[in-house]
Amino acid sequence: MYYVHDTVCDNVLYAICLYGSMMFDFKGSSYMVDMTTGIREELSAEANGAVLSRRERQVLSMIDEGMKRVEIARRLNISVHTVSRHRQEILAKLQVKNSIEACRRAKAMKLI
């Protein structure tokens, strides 16, 4: 399950449920369809940024820089538990098992 966020107010615009494994090297076009209106919207590289929230991208960037949970918490003025929760959400959304894989996948998707 993926959530596409509005970049202005960080509200959820779409909830996307994918069946089967995600193929990032897929060369075709991807679309979202609003089932109530039937409006079809092409998913672009800009839409990929909406897979993770702004805060999740911040946390992941700091993890990629090698920062520890305590350092990230201090820098963002949040608790260590909140940092851990963001990390768990990132791993789930990117369908990876650890932070190294998350950083690699996020870079491939141009999220960080």
C-alpha positions in Angstrom: 0.0 0.0 0.0 1.4 3.4 -0.9 0.1 6.9 -0.1 0.5 9.8 -2.5 0.6 13.1 -0.5 -0.3 16.6 -1.5 3.1 18.4 -1.3 1.5 21.7 -0.1 -0.6 20.5 2.9 0.9 17.0 3.2 -2.6 15.4 3.0 -3.2 12.0 1.4 -4.4 12.5 -2.2 -4.5 8.8 -3.1 -4.0 5.4 -1.5 -2.5 3.0 -4.0 -2.6 -0.8 -3.6 -0.2 -2.7 -5.9 -0.6 -6.3 -6.6 2.7 -8.2 -7.3 6.2 -6.9 -6.9 7.0 -3.3 -7.9 9.2 -3.0 -11.0 11.2 0.2 -10.9 12.8 -0.3 -14.3 9.4 -0.6 -16.0 9.6 1.5 -19.2 5.8 1.9 -19.8 3.5 4.5 -18.4 1.8 4.3 -15.0 -1.5 5.9 -14.2 -3.7 6.5 -11.1 -7.4 6.4 -11.7 -9.9 8.2 -9.3 -12.6 5.5 -9.0 -15.3 8.0 -8.2 -14.7 10.4 -11.1 -12.9 8.2 -13.6 -10.2 10.8 -14.0 -6.9 9.3 -15.0 -3.6 10.9 -13.9 -0.2 9.8 -15.2 2.4 9.0 -12.6 5.6 10.9 -13.3 9.0 11.3 -11.6 7.6 14.3 -9.7 4.8 12.0 -8.3 7.4 9.6 -7.0 8.4 12.1 -4.4 5.0 11.8 -2.9 5.6 8.1 -1.9 7.3 9.4 1.2 6.2 12.3 3.3 8.5 15.4 3.5 9.5 14.3 7.0 10.2 10.8 6.0 12.5 12.1 3.1 14.3 14.3 5.7 14.9 11.3 8.0 16.0 9.1 5.2 18.4 11.7 3.9 20.0 12.0 7.4 20.2 8.2 7.7 21.9 8.2 4.3 24.4 10.7 5.7 25.3 8.2 8.4 23.5 10.0 11.2 22.3 7.9 14.2 18.7 8.0 15.6 19.7 10.3 18.5 21.4 12.8 16.2 18.4 12.9 13.8 16.1 13.4 16.8 18.1 16.3 18.1 18.4 17.9 14.7 14.7 17.6 14.0 13.5 18.3 17.6 11.6 15.0 17.7 11.9 12.0 20.0 14.1 9.0 19.2 10.9 6.9 19.1 9.5 9.2 16.4 12.6 8.7 14.3 12.3 4.9 14.7 8.6 5.1 13.7 9.5 7.2 10.6 12.2 4.6 9.7 9.7 1.7 10.0 7.2 3.6 7.8 10.0 4.2 5.2 11.0 0.5 5.1 7.4 -0.5 4.7 6.6 2.0 2.0 9.7 1.2 0.0 9.3 -2.6 0.6 12.8 -3.1 1.9 14.3 -4.8 4.9 16.9 -2.3 6.2 18.0 1.3 5.9 20.8 0.6 3.4 18.3 -0.9 1.0 15.9 2.0 1.7 18.6 4.5 0.8 19.5 2.7 -2.4 15.9 2.4 -3.5 15.1 6.0 -2.6 18.1 7.2 -4.7 17.0 5.0 -7.6 13.5 6.6 -7.3 15.0 10.0 -7.0 13.4 10.5 -3.6 16.6 11.7 -1.9 
